[in-house]
């Protein structure tokens, strides 16, 4: 149906062997009535009667696509591919021919596939569709019941219900956050200038240092702000607090804020106090 001369199309899986295992038999079967020549087993390609070629590739060797042009491409399990494959290699191949691209796959958290899905969902220039097993009616209910019984709720939500917000395995308070979101307890709450703002700190070394800003309003706790960064010394985070318009109450820090640094001989809590911020140290939490 492509009216351009010498059309070229590609199917891309995370690995070349995976592309062959998933799509090669399908491609030969459905292209059968339209084949001009025998399928090329050596390069996993077929040529149709109008000269159009469809070829399989693997994202593990994306450089194999450089120098080509494409009228259309399917990126299967896009979330398992390196994020740069689309922008640096595939997208430029579509430019000259104004080709199309289709991204399909299973959610793998809020990665580059998630970012693209949200872009498509909110744009009139894209088509976006979620095919949840509970809604399509493709799989028997008995199969879904059995899958739920043998999988964790997180695994089932990701694999069958297109859930991007499934937390990483072992994440602390992951279920509590999901329940808070589902019950409408995550949203925007205003800053009450008449109430003090408390902060809770998570001190990072190789990862982020995170600060949560919250207020007690009646019987509710309102988390109103958040800041995180890495590779910064304590004065940076204290300056962030000072730049906020809040009136502070207490600052809660974990037990490791009392550990003394090798070079200064002082703890983070002591250095913060010297700069006007006194930490309330929380005991170490034992997780069973």
C-alpha positions as CSV (number, residue, x, y, z in Angstrom):
1,X,0.0,0.0,0.0
2,X,3.0,2.3,0.2
3,X,3.2,4.4,-2.9
4,X,6.8,5.5,-2.5
5,X,9.6,3.9,-4.7
6,X,11.5,1.1,-3.0
7,X,9.7,1.1,0.4
8,X,11.7,0.0,3.4
9,X,10.3,-1.2,6.7
10,X,11.9,-2.7,9.8
11,X,10.9,-4.6,12.9
12,X,13.2,-4.0,15.9
13,X,13.4,-6.1,19.1
14,X,15.8,-5.6,22.0
15,X,18.0,-8.5,20.6
16,X,18.6,-9.8,17.1
17,X,18.0,-13.4,18.2
18,X,14.8,-12.2,19.9
19,X,13.6,-10.5,16.7
20,X,14.1,-13.8,14.8
21,X,12.4,-15.9,17.5
22,X,9.4,-13.6,17.8
23,X,8.7,-12.3,14.3
24,X,10.5,-14.2,11.5
25,X,8.0,-17.1,11.2
26,X,5.1,-14.6,11.3
27,X,6.7,-12.4,8.7
28,X,7.3,-15.2,6.2
29,X,3.8,-16.6,6.8
30,X,1.9,-13.3,6.3
31,X,4.1,-12.1,3.5
32,X,3.8,-15.4,1.7
33,X,1.1,-14.5,-0.9
34,X,2.9,-11.2,-1.7
35,X,6.5,-12.4,-2.0
36,X,8.5,-11.5,-5.1
37,X,11.5,-13.6,-4.1
38,X,12.4,-16.2,-1.5
39,X,12.8,-14.9,2.0
40,X,16.4,-14.0,2.8
41,X,17.3,-16.2,5.8
42,X,20.8,-14.6,6.1
43,X,19.5,-11.1,6.7
44,X,15.9,-11.9,7.9
45,X,14.2,-10.0,5.2
46,X,11.4,-10.4,2.7
47,X,10.8,-8.5,-0.6
48,X,7.3,-8.0,-1.7
49,X,5.9,-7.8,-5.3
50,X,6.0,-4.0,-5.3
51,X,9.7,-4.0,-4.3
52,X,9.0,-3.2,-0.7
53,X,11.4,-4.8,1.8
54,X,10.7,-5.7,5.4
55,X,13.7,-6.6,7.6
56,X,14.2,-7.7,11.2
57,X,16.9,-6.0,13.4
58,X,18.1,-6.1,17.0
59,X,18.6,-3.1,19.2
60,X,21.7,-4.8,20.5
61,X,23.4,-3.8,17.2
62,X,21.6,-0.6,16.2
63,X,24.5,0.5,14.1
64,X,23.4,-2.1,11.5
65,X,20.6,0.4,10.6
66,X,22.9,3.4,10.0
67,X,22.9,4.7,6.4
68,X,19.4,3.2,5.7
69,X,16.1,4.9,5.2
70,X,12.8,3.7,6.6
71,X,9.2,4.3,5.6
72,X,8.0,2.6,8.8
73,X,9.4,0.8,11.9
74,X,8.0,-1.2,14.8
75,X,10.0,-1.1,18.0
76,X,8.9,-4.1,20.1
77,X,9.5,-4.1,23.9
78,X,10.8,-0.6,23.6
79,X,11.3,-0.3,27.3
80,X,14.0,-3.0,27.1
81,X,16.1,-1.0,24.6
82,X,18.7,1.6,25.3
83,X,17.1,5.0,25.4
84,X,19.4,6.5,22.8
85,X,18.4,4.0,20.1
86,X,15.3,5.9,19.0
87,X,16.7,9.5,19.1
88,X,20.2,8.9,17.8
89,X,19.6,6.2,15.2
90,X,16.0,5.3,14.3
91,X,14.3,8.7,14.2
92,X,16.8,10.2,11.6
93,X,16.1,7.2,9.3
94,X,12.4,8.2,9.0
95,X,13.0,11.9,8.2
96,X,13.6,11.8,4.5
97,X,10.6,9.6,3.8
98,X,8.4,11.1,6.6
99,X,8.0,7.5,7.9
100,X,6.0,6.2,10.8
101,X,7.0,4.4,14.0
102,X,5.0,2.1,16.3
103,X,6.2,1.5,19.9
104,X,4.8,-1.5,21.7
105,X,5.7,-3.5,24.8
106,X,5.2,-4.2,28.5
107,X,5.7,-1.4,31.0
108,X,9.0,-1.6,32.9
109,X,8.6,1.2,35.4
110,X,8.8,4.9,34.6
111,X,11.6,4.8,32.1
112,X,12.0,6.1,28.5
113,X,9.0,4.0,27.4
114,X,6.9,5.6,30.0
115,X,8.0,9.1,29.0
116,X,7.1,8.4,25.4
117,X,3.8,6.9,26.3
118,X,2.8,10.0,28.3
119,X,3.9,12.1,25.4
120,X,1.7,10.1,23.0
121,X,-1.2,10.0,25.4
122,X,-1.3,13.8,25.7
123,X,-0.7,14.6,22.1
124,X,-3.1,14.9,19.1
125,X,-0.3,13.9,16.8
126,X,0.1,10.4,18.3
127,X,-2.1,7.4,18.6
128,X,-2.0,5.8,22.1
129,X,-3.7,2.7,23.4
130,X,-3.5,0.6,26.5
131,X,-4.6,-3.0,26.1
132,X,-5.4,-4.2,29.6
133,X,-6.2,-7.9,30.0
134,X,-9.1,-7.2,32.2
135,X,-10.7,-5.0,29.4
136,X,-9.8,-6.7,26.1
137,X,-11.6,-10.0,26.7
138,X,-8.9,-11.8,24.7
139,X,-7.8,-14.0,27.6
140,X,-10.2,-16.3,29.4
141,X,-11.2,-15.1,32.9
142,X,-10.0,-18.5,34.3
143,X,-6.5,-17.8,32.9
144,X,-6.4,-14.4,34.5
145,X,-7.6,-15.8,37.8
146,X,-4.9,-18.4,37.7
147,X,-2.3,-15.8,36.8
148,X,-3.3,-13.6,39.7
149,X,-3.0,-16.5,42.1
150,X,0.6,-17.4,41.0
151,X,2.0,-13.8,40.6
152,X,2.5,-11.0,43.0
153,X,0.1,-8.1,42.7
154,X,2.9,-6.0,41.3
155,X,3.9,-8.6,38.7
156,X,0.3,-9.0,37.6
157,X,-0.3,-5.3,37.3
158,X,2.7,-4.8,35.1
159,X,2.4,-7.8,32.9
160,X,-1.4,-7.9,32.4
161,X,-2.7,-4.4,33.3
162,X,-0.2,-2.1,31.6
163,X,0.8,-0.5,35.0
164,X,3.8,1.8,34.7
165,X,3.8,2.8,38.4
166,X,4.7,-0.7,39.7
167,X,7.5,-0.2,42.3
168,X,10.8,-2.0,42.1
169,X,10.9,-5.4,43.9
170,X,11.8,-4.8,47.5
171,X,10.9,-1.1,47.5
172,X,10.0,0.1,51.0
173,X,6.4,1.4,51.5
174,X,5.7,0.7,47.8
175,X,2.2,-0.8,48.5
176,X,1.4,2.1,50.9
177,X,2.2,4.6,48.2
178,X,0.1,2.8,45.7
179,X,-2.9,2.6,48.1
180,X,-2.5,6.4,48.8
181,X,-2.6,7.1,45.1
182,X,-5.6,4.9,44.4
183,X,-7.5,6.4,47.4
184,X,-7.0,10.0,46.1
185,X,-4.6,11.0,48.9
186,X,-1.9,12.1,46.5
187,X,-2.5,15.5,45.0
188,X,-1.8,19.2,45.6
189,X,-2.2,20.7,49.0
190,X,-1.6,24.4,49.8
191,X,1.1,25.8,52.0
192,X,-0.5,27.2,55.2
193,X,1.5,30.2,56.2
194,X,0.1,30.0,59.8
195,X,1.5,26.5,60.4
196,X,5.2,25.5,60.9
197,X,6.9,23.4,58.3
198,X,8.8,20.3,59.4
199,X,11.4,18.5,57.3
200,X,12.4,14.9,57.1
201,X,15.8,14.0,55.7
202,X,17.3,11.0,54.0
203,X,21.1,11.4,53.8
204,X,22.7,10.0,50.7
205,X,26.3,9.2,49.9
206,X,26.3,7.6,46.4
207,X,22.7,8.4,45.9
208,X,20.4,11.4,46.5
209,X,20.0,13.3,49.7
210,X,16.3,13.9,49.9
211,X,14.3,16.4,52.0
212,X,10.5,16.2,52.5
213,X,8.7,19.4,53.7
214,X,5.4,18.8,55.6
215,X,2.9,20.5,57.9
216,X,0.4,19.1,60.4
217,X,-3.0,20.6,59.6
218,X,-5.6,19.5,62.1
219,X,-5.5,15.7,62.1
220,X,-3.8,15.6,58.6
221,X,-0.2,15.6,57.5
222,X,0.3,17.6,54.3
223,X,3.5,17.0,52.4
224,X,3.9,20.3,50.6
225,X,7.4,20.2,49.0
226,X,10.3,18.0,48.2
227,X,14.0,18.4,47.3
228,X,16.7,16.0,46.2
229,X,20.2,16.2,44.9
230,X,23.5,14.4,45.0
231,X,27.2,15.2,45.2
232,X,26.5,18.3,47.3
233,X,27.8,19.1,50.8
234,X,25.6,20.0,53.7
235,X,25.8,23.8,53.2
236,X,24.0,23.4,49.9
237,X,21.0,21.7,51.5
238,X,20.9,24.3,54.3
239,X,20.9,27.0,51.7
240,X,17.9,25.3,50.0
241,X,16.0,25.5,53.3
242,X,16.9,29.1,53.8
243,X,15.7,30.0,50.3
244,X,12.2,28.6,51.0
245,X,9.5,31.0,52.4
246,X,8.6,28.6,55.2
247,X,8.6,29.0,59.0
248,X,10.3,25.9,60.3
249,X,9.4,23.7,63.2
250,X,11.5,20.5,63.6
251,X,14.1,18.9,61.2
252,X,14.2,15.1,61.4
253,X,17.3,13.2,60.4
254,X,18.2,9.5,60.4
255,X,20.6,8.0,62.9
256,X,23.6,8.3,60.6
257,X,23.5,12.1,60.9
258,X,25.4,11.5,64.2
259,X,28.3,9.8,62.6
260,X,31.5,11.8,62.6
261,X,33.2,12.6,59.3
262,X,36.8,11.6,59.0
263,X,38.2,15.0,57.8
264,X,36.2,17.3,60.0
265,X,35.8,15.2,63.1
266,X,32.3,16.5,63.4
267,X,28.9,14.9,62.6
268,X,26.4,16.2,60.1
269,X,24.1,17.0,63.1
270,X,26.9,19.1,64.7
271,X,27.7,21.0,61.5
272,X,24.0,21.7,60.9
273,X,23.6,23.0,64.5
274,X,26.6,25.3,64.0
275,X,24.7,26.8,61.1
276,X,21.5,27.3,62.9
277,X,19.6,24.1,62.0
278,X,19.1,21.6,64.8
279,X,18.2,18.0,63.9
280,X,16.0,15.7,65.8
281,X,17.7,12.3,65.4
282,X,15.5,9.3,64.7
283,X,16.4,5.8,65.9
284,X,17.5,3.2,63.4
285,X,14.5,1.3,62.0
286,X,14.8,-2.5,62.1
287,X,13.1,-4.1,59.1
288,X,12.2,-7.8,59.5
